[in-house]
Amino acid sequence: MTDISNKRVLITGAAGFLGSHLCDRFIKEGCRVVGMDNLITGSLQNIEHLFSHENFEFYHHDVSKFVFVPGELDYILHFASPASPIDYLKIPIQTLKVGSLGTHNLLGLARVKKARMLIASTSEVYGDPTVHPQNEDYWGNVNPIGPRGVYDEAKRFQEAITMAYHTFHGLETRIVRIFNTYGPRMRLNDGRALPAFMGQALRGEDITVFGDGSQTRSFCYVDDLIEGIYRLLLSDYQFPVNIGNPDEISIGDFAEEIIKLTGTDQKIVYKPLPQDDPKQRQPDITRAKEILGWEPKVPRSEGMKKTWEYFKSLPEWEITPRSFTSV
């Protein structure tokens, strides 16, 4: 693997779940890391351990506005975006702006700095898929005006403008399509299945399953995901690559796993499935295996134990939901 020690890296969304883990990884690799976040969904607690590090600096900034970073930059990783339904349904305009205006601003910065840029896309570009498992050649089944469209279409636009900069300006770009990921530093109340179920277990509430529980997800532990992203950044491949764990499970079975793991005696209660919620989600990672030599290593049972221990260590006030103001 390429030695990138002393390279300067800008990571947007640095105070978020994935962004903070990326900061850790690039600091570990000997890079000089510039973290940027407007803290609308991120938390400084995720990166406070880095503030005293000589190779870390932080900018409190919204990338939807003009982005200026003095000095050289070798890599830009754009991870600034609300990433869960509870967020982007409450702040839909900001979600669209960070995927469009924010990406445009950062591509311009990458061009000026002659930096390689990696964008965080998502399995949501596939929508409610008619192809299973989902491979990178599938164009998706997305409702652009549905409640999830603000996130899905922001990410689809993000991919389109990134490829335009690559083909028209010759910019070095990478696109990672991230499937369901979990681990320490997730927000407990971000609306996704794993933290939602674990949060309900901590509060002694019944577990809420939307739909009949037959819809599927594939959960990747954060350490595996970060390794895949790192390899993609340093590869020579400019087209989208799925990074996720193909170990598929139904939401109903997953809820049972949570009850067993947490040792609670909750019941499972069923509520109507939200509009446009994907019925199936499983990555085809053939491309990642062939091009990056990557596949996930951490079994779900091990990753869930680590995540549960993290959630149990949180202070009481973090177990209750946060609120947001529309932008």
TITOR-495941 format. One record per residue: residue number from 1; residue in one letter; x, y, z of N, C-alpha, C in turn. Coordinates in steps of 0.001 Angstrom, whole numbers. Example, Ala and Ser with C-alpha at 12.3 -4.5 7.8 and 13.67 -1.06 7.14 Angstrom:
BEGIN
num_residuo_nxx_nyy_nzz_caxx_cayy_cazz_cxx_cyy_czz
1_A_13190_-5690_7800_12300_-4500_7800_13200_-3300_7800
2_S_12850_-2250_7080_13670_-1060_7140_12900_30_7870
***
This chain:
BEGIN
num_residuo_nxx_nyy_nzz_caxx_cayy_cazz_cxx_cyy_czz
1_M_846_-1195_0_0_0_0_884_1248_0
2_T_431_2284_-679_1188_3525_-807_1421_4177_546
3_D_2637_4688_736_2952_5444_1953_2429_6863_1786
4_I_1483_7270_2622_917_8620_2508_1263_9474_3728
5_S_2263_9065_4488_2660_9852_5657_3052_11259_5223
6_N_2625_12216_6003_2869_13643_5793_2018_14255_4684
7_K_1133_13477_4056_173_14054_3120_-863_14861_3908
8_R_-1401_15897_3282_-2407_16730_3951_-3787_16384_3402
9_V_-4707_16066_4313_-6009_15523_3952_-7116_16378_4557
10_L_-8076_16798_3729_-9283_17467_4220_-10400_16451_4298
11_I_-11027_16339_5471_-12155_15427_5664_-13355_16257_6091
12_T_-14378_16331_5233_-15596_17045_5614_-16532_16080_6341
13_G_-17386_16633_7184_-18205_15768_8041_-17340_15095_9091
14_A_-16258_15761_9479_-15242_15143_10338_-15745_14785_11727
15_A_-16767_15483_12205_-17282_15212_13546_-18415_14201_13532
16_G_-18701_13640_12368_-19735_12631_12265_-19205_11243_12549
17_F_-20082_10268_12411_-19756_8871_12674_-18582_8399_11815
18_L_-18766_8411_10495_-17715_7922_9610_-16556_8907_9511
19_G_-16866_10194_9461_-15806_11196_9343_-14798_11129_10469
20_S_-15283_10916_11686_-14365_10866_12832_-13464_9637_12765
21_H_-14003_8518_12312_-13175_7317_12163_-12146_7498_11044
22_L_-12523_8232_10001_-11559_8529_8941_-10440_9426_9454
23_C_-10787_10408_10277_-9756_11260_10882_-8751_10407_11650
24_D_-9262_9482_12443_-8381_8594_13212_-7461_7804_12282
25_R_-8027_7263_11197_-7241_6418_10302_-6119_7209_9629
26_F_-6431_8401_9169_-5400_9163_8458_-4363_9756_9410
27_I_-4758_10067_10627_-3770_10452_11649_-2844_9273_11909
28_K_-3408_8088_12018_-2616_6874_12255_-1623_6632_11121
29_E_-2015_7004_9893_-1140_6811_8733_-75_7894_8619
30_G_-56_8832_9579_958_9880_9582_599_11101_8763
31_C_-678_11238_8393_-1122_12378_7599_-1371_13598_8477
32_R_-1390_14747_7832_-1849_15983_8470_-3319_16147_8082
33_V_-4183_16124_9066_-5622_16066_8809_-6288_17398_9141
34_V_-7062_17886_8189_-7912_19058_8393_-9343_18554_8462
35_G_-9972_18674_9616_-11361_18282_9769_-12267_19484_9571
36_M_-13392_19281_8908_-14351_20373_8680_-15756_19848_8938
37_D_-16565_20620_9674_-17927_20197_9994_-18713_21409_10472
38_N_-19994_21481_10110_-20837_22558_10646_-21589_22126_11894
39_L_-21411_20856_12288_-21958_20302_13536_-23481_20231_13552
40_I_-24111_20238_12387_-25574_20156_12377_-26046_18763_12794
41_T_-25277_17743_12477_-25567_16394_12977_-24349_15766_13639
42_G_-23165_16312_13396_-21950_15783_14014_-21783_16262_15440
43_S_-20794_15709_16135_-20537_16062_17527_-19031_16179_17761
44_L_-18623_17265_18405_-17206_17441_18711_-16681_16348_19632
45_Q_-17574_15691_20352_-17135_14588_21210_-16453_13487_20413
46_N_-16830_13345_19149_-16258_12291_18318_-14796_12533_17956
47_I_-14379_13818_18029_-13008_14140_17624_-12235_14915_18689
48_E_-12809_15061_19879_-12127_15853_20901_-10778_15253_21284
49_H_-10626_13949_21129_-9353_13299_21451_-8251_13690_20468
50_L_-8627_14323_19349_-7635_14714_18347_-7199_16169_18468
51_F_-7898_16956_19272_-7623_18391_19302_-6210_18731_19776
52_S_-5624_17892_20583_-4267_18160_21072_-3198_17565_20157
53_H_-3630_16871_19100_-2667_16225_18206_-2065_17253_17253
54_E_-775_17229_17096_-84_18233_16278_-446_18149_14800
55_N_-953_17008_14353_-1283_16840_12939_-2769_16992_12649
56_F_-3517_17574_13602_-4951_17744_13390_-5361_19194_13595
57_E_-6183_19702_12676_-6785_21028_12842_-8249_20934_12428
58_F_-9065_21837_12973_-10507_21749_12751_-11072_23088_12313
59_Y_-11931_23038_11291_-12652_24206_10803_-14143_23982_11031
60_H_-14774_24894_11762_-16222_24849_11937_-16834_25606_10761
61_H_-17301_24860_9760_-17731_25510_8529_-18750_24647_7802
62_D_-19674_25306_7099_-20675_24660_6259_-20153_24639_4822
63_V_-19909_23452_4275_-19329_23364_2937_-20295_23796_1844
64_S_-21577_23998_2181_-22518_24524_1202_-22199_25978_856
65_K_-21368_26594_1688_-20866_27947_1426_-19425_27836_926
66_F_-18901_28907_390_-17550_28891_-181_-16553_28276_801
67_V_-15714_27383_288_-14750_26677_1132_-13336_27143_796
68_F_-12641_27619_1813_-11245_28016_1654_-10407_27321_2715
69_V_-9361_26663_2287_-8392_26046_3194_-7007_26488_2750
70_P_-6295_27234_3572_-4960_27677_3170_-3977_26518_3093
71_G_-2988_26664_2242_-1942_25649_2152_-2292_24536_1183
72_E_-1390_23587_1064_-1569_22484_132_-2585_21466_648
73_L_-3185_20757_-276_-4039_19612_48_-3733_18507_-958
74_D_-3551_17308_-447_-3295_16166_-1318_-4564_15363_-1588
75_Y_-5419_15257_-571_-6654_14477_-693_-7807_15233_-34
76_I_-8988_15088_-615_-10219_15599_-14_-11211_14447_50
77_L_-11765_14185_1237_-12798_13163_1406_-14072_13873_1861
78_H_-15085_13827_1012_-16323_14575_1267_-17356_13664_1925
79_F_-17464_13795_3258_-18394_12989_4039_-19410_13852_4781
80_A_-19510_15115_4399_-20469_16005_5041_-21848_15777_4431
81_S_-22757_15239_5222_-24145_15072_4790_-24942_14417_5902
82_P_-26176_14878_6134_-27067_14052_6954_-27181_12687_6288
83_A_-27207_11628_7083_-27133_10294_6486_-28189_9332_7006
84_S_-29160_9826_7732_-30200_8938_8232_-31563_9601_8048
85_P_-32609_8789_7931_-33942_9348_7667_-34386_10392_8680
86_I_-34067_10189_9950_-34525_11148_10958_-33894_12517_10736
87_D_-32699_12533_10122_-32022_13793_9833_-32565_14433_8568
88_Y_-32477_13685_7445_-32788_14361_6191_-34271_14614_5988
89_L_-35134_13975_6771_-36548_14325_6720_-36837_15610_7500
90_K_-35965_15936_8459_-36132_17167_9245_-35377_18342_8641
91_I_-34287_18049_7940_-33498_19125_7335_-33281_18817_5843
92_P_-34375_18757_5087_-34268_18349_3679_-33487_19333_2812
93_I_-33636_20634_3059_-32958_21624_2213_-31450_21537_2426
94_Q_-31033_21451_3673_-29613_21332_3963_-29040_20053_3357
95_T_-29817_18986_3358_-29362_17726_2768_-29102_17890_1275
96_L_-30024_18554_580_-29842_18796_-847_-28667_19742_-1109
97_K_-28513_20742_-261_-27453_21729_-485_-26061_21140_-274
98_V_-25911_20300_727_-24565_19765_988_-24165_18770_-102
99_G_-25154_18076_-693_-24844_17146_-1771_-24587_17833_-3097
100_S_-25176_19008_-3299_-25026_19715_-4570_-24028_20866_-4454
101_L_-24405_21927_-3741_-23519_23080_-3585_-22214_22691_-2880
102_G_-22355_21867_-1831_-21161_21467_-1082_-20187_20683_-1946
103_T_-20715_19745_-2709_-19854_18943_-3576_-19209_19821_-4645
104_H_-19985_20743_-5216_-19440_21659_-6227_-18298_22492_-5639
105_N_-18508_23023_-4446_-17466_23829_-3801_-16187_23031_-3583
106_L_-16342_21791_-3149_-15172_20980_-2824_-14464_20481_-4081
107_L_-15212_20203_-5133_-14583_19842_-6402_-13763_21013_-6937
108_G_-14296_22222_-6778_-13542_23406_-7183_-12267_23549_-6374
109_L_-12373_23300_-5070_-11195_23359_-4210_-10169_22304_-4620
110_A_-10657_21095_-4890_-9751_20020_-5304_-9034_20378_-6601
111_R_-9747_21034_-7503_-9131_21430_-8773_-8025_22468_-8551
112_V_-8308_23448_-7702_-7309_24483_-7409_-6083_23890_-6720
113_K_-6323_22982_-5793_-5232_22395_-5010_-4559_21214_-5715
114_K_-5148_20787_-6850_-4658_19588_-7552_-4670_18370_-6619
115_A_-5784_18258_-5874_-5961_17178_-4902_-6852_16086_-5481
116_R_-6659_14878_-5020_-7560_13769_-5362_-8769_13840_-4434
117_M_-9967_13688_-4973_-11176_13819_-4161_-11994_12541_-4182
118_L_-12375_12075_-3002_-13263_10929_-2844_-14574_11409_-2253
119_I_-15674_11013_-2885_-16988_11381_-2358_-17667_10158_-1739
120_A_-18411_10424_-666_-19194_9380_-1_-20577_9343_-620
121_S_-20773_8402_-1536_-22110_8147_-2032_-22724_7043_-1171
122_T_-23791_6448_-1630_-24570_5577_-758_-25330_4533_-1556
123_S_-25670_3466_-907_-26529_2449_-1519_-27910_3008_-1837
124_E_-28261_4149_-1247_-29570_4740_-1508_-29708_5232_-2945
125_V_-28600_5327_-3685_-28730_5689_-5098_-29458_4587_-5859
126_Y_-29520_3381_-5286_-30235_2278_-5912_-31734_2327_-5595
127_G_-32130_3164_-4629_-33538_3288_-4276_-34099_1977_-3740
128_D_-35358_1705_-4117_-35998_431_-3776_-35696_-505_-4941
129_P_-34652_-1318_-4838_-34075_-1953_-6025_-34923_-3066_-6630
130_T_-34816_-3179_-7940_-35427_-4278_-8668_-34368_-5314_-9057
131_V_-33121_-5057_-8690_-32000_-5971_-8917_-31426_-6349_-7562
132_H_-31159_-7638_-7374_-30675_-8093_-6071_-29685_-9232_-6237
133_P_-28489_-9140_-5602_-27954_-7997_-4878_-27635_-6842_-5820
134_Q_-27330_-5683_-5272_-27117_-4508_-6086_-25644_-4408_-6514
135_N_-25430_-4294_-7805_-24075_-4057_-8310_-23974_-2648_-8879
136_E_-22757_-2225_-9126_-22519_-831_-9502_-23071_-455_-10869
137_D_-23389_-1448_-11699_-23937_-1154_-13024_-25454_-938_-13002
138_Y_-26088_-1198_-11860_-27537_-991_-11730_-27821_492_-11520
139_W_-28762_1048_-12293_-29026_2481_-12252_-30003_2910_-11165
140_G_-30696_1960_-10574_-31534_2300_-9444_-33006_2494_-9764
141_N_-33808_2572_-8702_-35261_2742_-8785_-35654_3745_-7708
142_V_-35517_5030_-8047_-35630_6106_-7054_-36812_7009_-7364
143_N_-37552_7380_-6329_-38628_8360_-6450_-38045_9746_-6136
144_P_-37835_10598_-7132_-37156_11873_-6889_-37951_12862_-6054
145_I_-39285_12692_-5980_-40080_13647_-5207_-40666_13023_-3947
146_G_-40267_11811_-3618_-40706_11183_-2375_-39931_11736_-1187
147_P_-40308_11367_21_-39645_11912_1217_-38162_11581_1293
148_R_-37748_10452_713_-36336_10086_732_-35568_10683_-448
149_G_-36298_11307_-1379_-35668_11830_-2587_-34622_12893_-2316
150_V_-34792_13656_-1218_-33822_14721_-933_-32427_14144_-697
151_Y_-32369_12956_-116_-31077_12299_123_-30635_11512_-1105
152_D_-31537_10703_-1644_-31193_9862_-2785_-30707_10695_-3971
153_E_-31456_11748_-4296_-31105_12548_-5467_-29899_13447_-5203
154_A_-29719_13876_-3971_-28501_14634_-3649_-27267_13790_-3918
155_K_-27343_12525_-3549_-26205_11639_-3761_-26034_11283_-5240
156_R_-27119_11125_-5952_-27021_10830_-7388_-26429_12027_-8136
157_F_-26864_13230_-7759_-26268_14433_-8356_-24787_14521_-8002
158_Q_-24468_14192_-6765_-23081_14240_-6303_-22188_13350_-7170
159_E_-22677_12161_-7477_-21917_11271_-8347_-21777_11868_-9749
160_A_-22863_12455_-10265_-22850_12983_-11628_-21867_14140_-11770
161_I_-21884_15073_-10825_-20994_16226_-10949_-19543_15826_-10700
162_T_-19343_14814_-9861_-17979_14328_-9628_-17413_13711_-10901
163_M_-18213_12900_-11586_-17747_12316_-12842_-17556_13386_-13914
164_A_-18375_14437_-13895_-18213_15530_-14853_-16874_16235_-14649
165_Y_-16511_16465_-13389_-15215_17095_-13104_-14067_16171_-13519
166_H_-14292_14873_-13365_-13251_13918_-13760_-13060_13916_-15277
167_T_-14165_13861_-16014_-14054_13749_-17466_-13721_15090_-18130
168_F_-14288_16193_-17613_-14099_17494_-18256_-12819_18178_-17810
169_H_-12515_18116_-16521_-11333_18808_-15983_-10153_17870_-15737
170_G_-10357_16565_-15866_-9266_15638_-15599_-8942_15498_-14124
171_L_-9904_15862_-13260_-9676_15770_-11821_-9626_14312_-11371
172_E_-8709_14004_-10475_-8657_12653_-9907_-9781_12506_-8896
173_T_-10710_11593_-9152_-11868_11417_-8269_-12088_9939_-7972
174_R_-12718_9687_-6829_-13100_8342_-6412_-14527_8419_-5853
175_I_-15318_7361_-6059_-16708_7335_-5596_-16945_6046_-4820
176_V_-17276_6160_-3549_-17606_4978_-2748_-19106_4970_-2480
177_R_-19750_3845_-2763_-21168_3670_-2432_-21240_2852_-1149
178_I_-21624_3517_-72_-21589_2939_1265_-22923_2271_1592
179_F_-22862_1027_2006_-24040_309_2480_-24115_416_4008
180_N_-25200_-64_4592_-25445_90_6031_-24190_-222_6847
181_T_-23792_750_7645_-22583_634_8467_-22939_958_9910
182_Y_-22238_322_10842_-22531_530_12255_-21240_441_13064
183_G_-21326_901_14303_-20179_826_15196_-20184_1974_16178
184_P_-19183_2050_17047_-19062_3149_18002_-19079_4511_17311
185_R_-19688_5480_17986_-19874_6868_17563_-21096_7078_16687
186_M_-21847_6024_16391_-23158_6258_15786_-24011_7047_16773
187_R_-24884_7899_16249_-25863_8533_17121_-26927_7517_17477
188_L_-27247_7457_18746_-28171_6441_19225_-29564_6605_18642
189_N_-29941_7839_18343_-31307_8101_17876_-31301_8667_16462
190_D_-30577_8019_15547_-30495_8564_14193_-31514_7943_13247
191_G_-32376_7071_13756_-33471_6556_12943_-33192_5277_12206
192_R_-31940_4820_12181_-31628_3575_11491_-31813_2389_12425
193_A_-31954_1212_11835_-32409_51_12591_-31532_-289_13785
194_L_-30229_-416_13571_-29386_-884_14671_-29381_75_15867
195_P_-29063_1366_15687_-29108_2243_16855_-30514_2425_17418
196_A_-31530_2391_16542_-32906_2521_17032_-33257_1358_17948
197_F_-32936_141_17524_-33239_-1042_18334_-32452_-1036_19633
198_M_-31166_-680_19560_-30350_-670_20772_-30785_442_21720
199_G_-31210_1582_21160_-31710_2664_21999_-32978_2241_22732
200_Q_-33865_1540_22031_-35080_1060_22674_-34751_39_23763
201_A_-33737_-781_23532_-33319_-1736_24561_-32804_-1013_25797
202_L_-32020_41_25589_-31488_803_26726_-32595_1477_27526
203_R_-33636_1922_26832_-34735_2623_27506_-35813_1669_28004
204_G_-35656_376_27727_-36644_-602_28161_-37930_-554_27372
205_E_-37851_-63_26140_-39041_41_25290_-39158_-1190_24395
206_D_-40358_-1434_23902_-40521_-2487_22905_-39805_-2082_21623
207_I_-39355_-3072_20879_-38641_-2804_19628_-39650_-2584_18505
208_T_-39486_-1474_17783_-40392_-1115_16708_-39825_-1561_15374
209_V_-40559_-2415_14687_-40199_-2860_13341_-41216_-2280_12375
210_F_-40714_-1587_11363_-41612_-1021_10353_-41832_-2041_9248
211_G_-43094_-2186_8808_-43445_-3220_7856_-43618_-4545_8578
212_D_-43524_-5639_7822_-43704_-6956_8441_-42382_-7583_8868
213_G_-41282_-6821_8700_-39972_-7321_9121_-39260_-8146_8074
214_S_-39883_-8323_6906_-39256_-9157_5874_-38232_-8389_5043
215_Q_-38276_-7028_5126_-37284_-6262_4371_-35885_-6553_4918
216_T_-34890_-6475_4046_-33549_-6898_4443_-32553_-5738_4453
217_R_-31503_-5917_5253_-30364_-5008_5277_-29097_-5841_5419
218_S_-27971_-5222_5110_-26671_-5888_5218_-25752_-4932_5986
219_F_-25310_-5332_7154_-24610_-4440_8072_-23099_-4663_8047
220_C_-22357_-3579_7851_-20895_-3628_7793_-20315_-2897_8994
221_Y_-19365_-3520_9682_-18744_-2871_10836_-17828_-1743_10357
222_V_-17780_-673_11130_-17116_558_10687_-15641_356_10360
223_D_-14926_-475_11090_-13505_-685_10801_-13304_-1268_9411
224_D_-14171_-2193_9028_-14090_-2768_7686_-14361_-1703_6633
225_L_-15378_-883_6856_-15729_138_5887_-14580_1123_5686
226_I_-13979_1581_6779_-12884_2548_6695_-11718_1973_5896
227_E_-11437_704_6083_-10367_57_5318_-10688_61_3824
228_G_-11941_-219_3478_-12337_-204_2076_-12215_1179_1460
229_I_-12634_2194_2198_-12534_3573_1708_-11073_3968_1510
230_Y_-10244_3604_2457_-8818_3921_2376_-8197_3289_1126
231_R_-8524_2046_881_-7980_1359_-293_-8487_1975_-1591
232_L_-9763_2363_-1606_-10314_2979_-2805_-9635_4311_-3098
233_L_-9430_5130_-2075_-8781_6423_-2260_-7423_6260_-2934
234_L_-6674_5251_-2523_-5314_5067_-3024_-5249_4204_-4286
235_S_-6405_3766_-4763_-6446_2965_-5988_-6426_3883_-7212
236_D_-6433_3280_-8385_-6473_4027_-9637_-7856_3947_-10293
237_Y_-8876_3619_-9518_-10198_3351_-10085_-11137_4527_-9832
238_Q_-11708_5086_-10908_-12502_6309_-10772_-14006_6094_-10765
239_F_-14457_4866_-11043_-15901_4617_-11088_-16418_4152_-9724
240_P_-17744_4177_-9516_-18286_3822_-8190_-17928_2400_-7767
241_V_-17693_2247_-6460_-17397_945_-5867_-18272_749_-4635
242_N_-18999_-362_-4594_-19775_-717_-3398_-18826_-1146_-2280
243_I_-19028_-576_-1105_-18325_-1045_89_-19389_-1361_1142
244_G_-19488_-2616_1508_-20485_-3048_2478_-20318_-4533_2736
245_N_-21114_-5040_3629_-21054_-6455_3986_-22226_-7187_3346
246_P_-21979_-8190_2495_-23085_-8877_1814_-23852_-9863_2683
247_D_-23537_-9927_3978_-24249_-10831_4887_-25632_-10245_5180
248_E_-26619_-10672_4421_-27967_-10089_4450_-28808_-10710_5566
249_I_-29657_-9892_6193_-30548_-10385_7239_-31853_-9594_7185
250_S_-32957_-10251_7490_-34233_-9535_7543_-34277_-8682_8805
251_I_-35030_-7593_8744_-35146_-6698_9903_-35809_-7418_11073
252_G_-36763_-8304_10783_-37400_-9076_11854_-36403_-9950_12587
253_D_-35568_-10675_11830_-34543_-11516_12455_-33505_-10669_13183
254_F_-33218_-9516_12626_-32238_-8633_13257_-32749_-8136_14614
255_A_-34029_-7822_14675_-34615_-7402_15953_-34477_-8505_16999
256_E_-34669_-9742_16579_-34494_-10874_17500_-33051_-10980_17968
257_E_-32107_-10709_17070_-30689_-10730_17450_-30389_-9668_18503
258_I_-30994_-8494_18355_-30774_-7414_19323_-31314_-7813_20693
259_I_-32498_-8396_20728_-33085_-8831_22000_-32187_-9865_22676
260_K_-31663_-10786_21908_-30768_-11813_22457_-29472_-11195_22961
261_L_-28897_-10274_22188_-27636_-9632_22566_-27780_-8817_23840
262_T_-28865_-8045_23936_-29019_-7124_25060_-29586_-7792_26306
263_G_-30091_-9010_26151_-30632_-9721_27305_-31904_-9103_27839
264_T_-32631_-8408_26995_-33874_-7755_27413_-35065_-8653_27053
265_D_-36225_-8288_27583_-37413_-9105_27327_-38465_-8312_26561
266_Q_-38003_-7423_25668_-38948_-6609_24915_-39769_-7440_23936
267_K_-40917_-6904_23623_-41714_-7451_22535_-41355_-6689_21256
268_I_-41656_-7280_20122_-41505_-6596_18846_-42876_-6090_18418
269_V_-42981_-4803_18156_-44231_-4212_17689_-44038_-3748_16248
270_Y_-45086_-3890_15470_-44993_-3607_14035_-45785_-2348_13685
271_K_-45181_-1506_12840_-45833_-287_12371_-45721_-219_10845
272_P_-46541_606_10199_-46522_660_8728_-45150_1042_8179
273_L_-44815_461_7044_-43538_739_6398_-43564_2146_5806
274_P_-42533_2975_6076_-42492_4324_5505_-42452_4295_3981
275_Q_-42911_5365_3382_-42939_5471_1921_-41541_5320_1334
276_D_-41431_4517_279_-40197_4313_-491_-39088_3640_299
277_D_-39412_3054_1427_-38389_2341_2197_-37946_1111_1402
278_P_-36634_923_1185_-36179_-206_356_-36557_-1546_966
279_K_-37036_-2459_111_-37419_-3790_588_-36209_-4707_741
280_Q_-35172_-4446_-60_-33974_-5284_-19_-32729_-4400_-98
281_R_-31698_-4817_600_-30440_-4090_509_-29300_-5070_754
282_Q_-28555_-5361_-305_-27402_-6261_-206_-26388_-5877_-1272
283_P_-25156_-5589_-887_-24175_-5182_-1888_-23561_-6366_-2626
284_D_-23359_-6186_-3920_-22483_-7063_-4682_-21096_-6426_-4580
285_I_-20159_-7083_-3913_-18839_-6481_-3688_-17760_-7112_-4573
286_T_-18186_-7693_-5679_-17225_-8298_-6605_-16166_-7296_-7041
287_R_-16601_-6071_-7359_-15664_-5050_-7825_-14651_-4698_-6734
288_A_-15107_-4554_-5495_-14197_-4232_-4396_-13179_-5341_-4177
289_K_-13623_-6577_-4299_-12711_-7713_-4142_-11651_-7717_-5230
290_E_-12088_-7507_-6477_-11172_-7608_-7609_-10218_-6428_-7697
291_I_-10715_-5228_-7462_-9906_-4025_-7666_-9128_-3627_-6409
292_L_-9754_-3775_-5260_-9145_-3314_-4009_-8587_-4442_-3162
293_G_-8920_-5681_-3495_-8521_-6791_-2633_-9164_-6686_-1263
294_W_-10407_-6146_-1237_-11093_-5859_31_-12334_-6721_185
295_E_-12562_-7164_1386_-13837_-7723_1795_-13934_-7597_3312
296_P_-15143_-7550_3874_-15277_-7351_5321_-14743_-8542_6112
297_K_-14210_-8236_7305_-13606_-9263_8150_-14363_-9475_9466
298_V_-15032_-8430_9958_-15643_-8476_11284_-17040_-9082_11203
299_P_-17290_-10223_11849_-18633_-10809_11835_-19615_-9924_12606
300_R_-20887_-9994_12219_-21886_-9136_12845_-21972_-9368_14350
301_S_-21848_-10591_14805_-21947_-10874_16240_-20868_-10127_17026
302_E_-19662_-10059_16475_-18568_-9356_17152_-18758_-7850_17106
303_G_-19118_-7333_15939_-19315_-5895_15802_-20461_-5381_16649
304_M_-21538_-6163_16737_-22686_-5740_17539_-22346_-5681_19020
305_K_-21522_-6602_19500_-21107_-6561_20911_-20338_-5281_21204
306_K_-19422_-4919_20315_-18637_-3689_20500_-19541_-2459_20481
307_T_-20503_-2471_19582_-21406_-1328_19459_-22318_-1219_20679
308_W_-22814_-2336_21163_-23668_-2347_22346_-22903_-1836_23571
309_E_-21659_-2236_23722_-20843_-1751_24837_-20646_-243_24749
310_Y_-20464_256_23537_-20323_1700_23355_-21599_2424_23767
311_F_-22745_1957_23287_-24008_2615_23621_-24292_2565_25119
312_K_-23945_1460_25757_-24174_1354_27207_-23320_2348_27989
313_S_-22208_2787_27414_-21303_3708_28109_-21728_5172_27982
314_L_-22746_5449_27158_-23162_6829_26931_-23843_7419_28166
315_P_-23702_8725_28372_-24426_9365_29472_-25929_9344_29222
316_E_-26682_9476_30286_-28137_9347_30215_-28762_10318_29215
317_W_-28235_11552_29146_-28866_12559_28285_-28755_12221_26798
318_E_-27790_11387_26431_-27631_11041_25017_-28611_9967_24569
319_I_-29306_9356_25503_-30233_8288_25147_-31558_8851_24638
320_T_-31805_10130_24884_-33045_10754_24419_-32807_11441_23080
321_P_-33807_11503_22191_-33634_12064_20850_-33279_13538_20877
322_R_-32518_13949_19844_-32208_15363_19628_-33209_15955_18661
323_S_-33312_17284_18662_-34209_17960_17722_-33372_18875_16820
324_F_-33941_19240_15642_-33241_20048_14681_-34162_21181_14212
325_T_-33534_22226_13687_-34259_23321_13070_-34046_23263_11562
326_S_-35095_23417_10801_-34965_23378_9344_-34103_24511_8844
327_V_-33352_24250_7761_-32462_25243_7159_-32883_25461_5721
***
